Amino acid sequence: MKAQKKDKQVIKSNKISRRTLLGSMVAAAVLPVNSIFAKHVQTGPHIAPEPPEDPTKAIGPGPSAQGKRSTFEHPVRKFSETSSRSPLQDFHSTITPSDLHYERHHAGVPAIDPQKYELLIHGMVERPMKFTLAELKRFPAVSRICFLECAGNFRGGKEELTPQEILGLTSQSEWTGVMLSTLFREVGADPKALWFLAEGSDAAVMTRSVPVKKAWDDAMIVYAQNGEAIRPEQGYPVRLLLPGWEGNMNIKWLRRIELSDEPYMTREETSKYTYPVKDRIRMFSFEMDARSIITFPSYPQKIMPGWVEIRGIAWSGRGKIEKVEVSTDAGKTWQDARLQDPVLSKAHTYFRHLWQWDGNPTEILSRAVDETGYVQPTLRQLAEARGTAVGGYHMNPITSWQIKTDGSTLFKPE
């Protein structure tokens, strides 16, 4: 009897409660999941922090007149005296927040009263007319997503460069306005007119000659960006938008359009940028060539051995991106990246490629191919094609990132 009682006591002491058993099962199930995530830490944190005891005290009061970013997020443009570059490495998609859109100006940002604004269209037209901002908004509105890019958007020379510093003079927005072709019909544009002059209201009086065929194609007069009035640095209250064409032709603070049968040979066309010459032969085209850049991993980010999702953007001024190829072995072999829908014409396209890094040093690259069949070239190929013309504007070489054994990433200057 004593032996049986002792056995029952042993059995009782070895019993596991239901709560303890369930807790052990959950812990066992979580361990392998966490071990899997540990191999993917380079794609971001996966364990949420504990919520604050009183969320309202942590984030402030309720509704407000204007929203703002979390105090933990600090994306900023990198700026100089004449330009500000978008932080490409901080974006999670293709739309650029309006306050982070790249900016380039030649003589400051003018302050224009929208109530006094007027756009004059004259020259080779039947009816020279002035349009107020309110009158422009009464025409049928059109919205489209497309990129803008400075013709001088490329910087190299050292390893410690971010995507923002290399190619930050490009951004993408949803633009809203009226088609320029609608206004040309309103004023009765002469069929013999081949060019038009676009003139800005800034102190530099930025002017460019634009082929009229672009106006009949997809040029726009825009007054809104990402659902709100365009920002002053983007040309408030009205700017010209030429989808796919070099940024300096997209005149900001637009005040005058004059139609003619020949180019105007303005200061900007004869001293720098691309320019038309008398026989209409050009060194470069107006369109921005296809290009791409990997934004993750990039300097100064670090990765760990295991699966890495390579991410970046690609774009072309000639139409849609057909494909993006990624190399993880310094250009020896290439694989097609996955393109994020929607793939739009003359727009930034997001791409992704899953890669298992073995911890050995290597180089990763991307190259874009657009729907015309154009393939993004290397810097050497550009030099061979242009000779002494290499440098300055319309530089779109393949960019390469060096992956070190410690997981650090550096730009590889050519």
N, C-alpha and C positions, 0 to 999 in steps of 0.2 A: 504493500500500500504506500509506504514511504517513497519507494522507487517510482511508482506511477505518479505521485504528486510532484516529485522533483522533475520528472519528464515534462509534465504539463506546465510547470513554471518556466522551463527552458524554452518550450515551444512559444509560450506567451511572450517571453522576452525577445524572441526572434521575429515576432510578427511585424509587418510593415504596414503602416497606416495607408489608406487610400490616397490621402493628400500627399504623403511622402512619395508613394509610387508614381503618381501622376507627375509630380515635380521632377522626378528622376527621368521619366520618359521624355518630358519636354526638353530637359537639359541635354539628353542624349541626341534628340532630334536637332537641336540648335547647333551643336558642335560641328558637324560636318558642313552645315550651311555657312557658318562663319568662316570655316577653313577655306571654302570656295571663294567667298567674298574677299578674303585676305589676299587672294591672287589678283584681285581687280581693284586694289586701292587706288591705282592711278586714274581711275575713271571717276573718283569722287567718294565722299563718305557714305556709308550705308547704315550707320547706327544713329538713330535720332536721339538728341539730348533729352533729358527729362524736362517736361514743361514747367514753367515757373509756377509758383504757388498761386499768384494772382496775375493772370495774363494781362488784364487791363492796365495794371501798373507798369508792366514791362514794355508795352507798346504805345502807351499814351491814351488820350481820350478817344471817343468814337468818331463819327463822321466829321470831315473837315472840308474846307472850301477847295483845297488842292492837295492831291496826293504827293507822296515823295518816296524815295527809295529807303530801304532798310538802312539803319545806321551801320550795319555790318557790311554793306556793299559800297564800294568806292571806285566805280569805273570813271576814268577821266581821259580827256583828250590830251595828247602831248602837243604842246604848241610852241611856235616861234613867233617872230615879229609879223609874219605874213600868212601863216597857215596853222591849222590844228589837225592832228591826225587821229582817226578813229581807233579805239582799242580793239582791234579785230580778235585778239586772243580771248577777250572777255565775253564775246557774244555766243549765244546758244542757238541762233538761227540766222536767217538772212536779212531780216528787217533791222535797221539801225535806229535806236532811239533818237528822236529829233535833236536832243541836246548833245548827242555824241556824234552827230553827222560831221564828217570832215569839213573843213572850211578853208578857203583860200581867197584872199583879197589883195588888192593892189594899192588901195589908198584909204583904208578904214571902212567902217560900216555906216552908211548914211541912215539918218532917222527920217522916215518919210511918213507924213500924215496920210492915212488911207482915204480920208475924206477929200483930200486935195489931189489925189493921184489921178493921172491921165496917161493913156498910151496913145501915141500918134502913129497912124499907119498912112504913108503917103508914097510919092514917087510914081512908078508906072502902075497907077490904079485909076479907075473911073471916078471914084468918090473918096478923096482923102477924108479920113475921119479920126476923131478923138474918142476914146472909150474910157469912162470912169471905171473904178473897181466894181461898183454896183452894176454897171451895164455889162461888164464882162461876166459877172455871176448870173446874169439873166439868160445867157446862152446855154444850150445843152451842156451839162457837165460830164466829164469823162475822168475816170480814175485808172491808173495803171501802176504796176510795180516795176521799177527799173533802177539800175545803179547809176551813179555818177562817179567819174574818176578823173583826177588831174592827169594831164598828159605827161607830167614829170614824176609820176608815181613809181619811183624805184630808188632804193638807197641800199648801199652795201659798204664794203670796206673793212668791217671788223666782225668778230664772232659774237660779241655781246649785243645783239640786236633782236628786238621782239618783232612779231608780225606787224605791230602798230608802227614801228620805226621803219620797217622795210617797205610795206605797202599800205600804210594807213591813210593814204589820200584817196580812198574809195569808200563809198557808203551806199546804202540802199534804202529807199523809202517808197511808200505808196503816195503818188502825186495826184492831185486833183486840180482840174482847170478846164479850159476850153481848147479844142483842137485849133491850131493855127490856120488850117485849111478853111475852117468855118468863118474865121475873120477875113481871110483873103476873098472868100466868096462875097462877104458882106460889102467889102470895099471895091469889088470888081477888079481883081488883079489881072493885069495885062498878060495874055498867054506868051508874049515875047520876053517877059521878065525872066531872067535866069538866076539872078542873085538877089538877096536882100541883106541890108545892113541892120544889125541889131545893136542898139546903143543903150548903155546903162546910165544910172543916175549917180554913180559914185564919183568921188573927186577925181579919179583917174579917167573917167568917161570911157570905160572899157567898151570897145567896139570890135565886132567880127563880121566878116562876110560869110554868108551861109547860102549854099545852093537852094534855089526855090523848090527843087524836087523834094527836099527834106520836109518842107512845109506841107506839101501835098501828101507826104507819106505818113509820118507819125509825130511831127513836132507839135508841142503844146505850149500854151501860155498858162502857167500854173499859179495858183494862189493858196493852195493848201498842201500840207505834208503830214502824212500819218494821222489824218482826221482833224487836224487843227490848222490854223493859219500858218503859213511858212514862217520860220524864224527869221529875224533880221539878218543874221549871218548868211542865210540861204536866199536872200533877195527880197524880203518883205517890202511891199505887199505883193509884188508880181515878178516872176522871172520867166525866162525862156527855158524850155526843156527839150533837148534833142537826144532822145534815147539812143544810147550806144556810142555817141560821139564825144570827143575829148571835152573835158569839163570847162575849159576856158571859153568855149563857144556857147555854152549854156548861160547866156548873159543874165546877171542878177540885177535887181532894181530896174527892170526894163522900162524905158520911157519912150523909145522911138524905133520904128521899123520902116525902112525905106527900100522900095523895090527898084531894081535896075537890070540892065542887060549885061553887066560885067561886074567883076569883083571890085571892091573899093580900095584894096591895098592899104589897109589901116596899119597903124604903128605896130600893133600886136602881130599882124600877119607878115610884116616885112623885117621885124627885128628879132622875133623868137617864135616859138611854137611852130606848127606847120603852117604853110602859107601857099595861096594860089599864085602861080606865075603866068606870064602872058600867054604861053602856049597851053595852059591848063594842065601841064604835067606837074605832079606833086612828088616830093621826096617821100612822104608818107600819106596814108589815107586819113580821112577824118575819123574813121571808126577806131575804137580801142580794140586791140588784138586780144585773142583768147589767152587767158592766163589763169593760174591757180596758186594757192598757197596753203600749206598745212598749218593750222592754228593750234593743234594739239597732237603730239607734244611739240613744244617750241620753247625757245629761251624765254624766261629762266626756269621753266618747269622741269621736274624730275620724274622719272618713271621707275618701276620695279620690274624684275623679270616676271614673265607671265603674259597673260592676254592684255593687249593694249588696243583701244579703239582709236585709230588715227582719224582725225577730223579736220575739215578745212572748207574753203569756198573756192568756186571757180566761176568765171564769167567771160562773156565775149560781147563785143559791140556789134557783131555781125549776125547775131541770132541766138539760138539755143545752144547750150552745152550738150554735146552728143554723148561724151563720156569723159571720165577722169581716170587716169591710170596712176597707180601708186607703186613705187619701188622701195623695198626695204633692204636692198643689198647694193646701194650706191649706183643704181641704174643698170645693173646687169640683167635683171628680169623685171617685168611689169605685170601687175594684176589690175583688173577693173575694180574700181571702188563702187560702192552703192550710192546712187544719187537720191537725195531726198525730194519727194514730190512737194509742190508742183515745180516742174522744170519750166521756167518761163523764158521768153525771148528777151535778150539784152538785160539779163538779171543775174544777180548772184545766185548760185546753186550750191547747196550744202552737200558735201560728200563725206562718206564714212568707209573705213576699211579695218577689219579686225585682223590683228597681227599678234602672233605669239613670239615675244622677244626672249631669246635664250641668254641674255646677259652679256653677249659679246659686242664690242664696239662695231658700229655700222653707220650708214647714212640712209635717211629716208627722203624721198622726193615725190612730187606729184606733177603731172602734166595734163593740161586740158586739151580736148579736141572738140571743136564746135561743129555745127551742122553743115558748114561749108567744106569740111574736111581739113581745115587748118589745124596744125598740131603745134602746141606751145614749144618754142625752140630753146636750146641752151644758149648761154651767152656767146659761146664760140660760134654757133650757127648764125646768130645775129651779126657778129663781127664779119663773118664770111659773106653774108648777104649785103651788108651795108658799107663795109669798108670803113673809111674815115668818118662815116656818119653815125657811128655808134656813140652813144652817150647823150645825156640831156633828156630827150623826150621819146615817148613811145617805146620804152624799154620793158619787155615782158618775158625775161628769161626764166627758166625753171629754177626754183629755189630749193636748196638742199639743207637739211638739218643733220648735224653730227650727233649721234648717240654715244656717250662715253660709257665706260664699264660701270661707273657709279650711278648711271641713270640720268646724268645731267645732259641737257640739250643745248647745243650751240649752233648758230647760223654758220654756214660754210660759204665764205666769200669766194667768188671766182678769181 
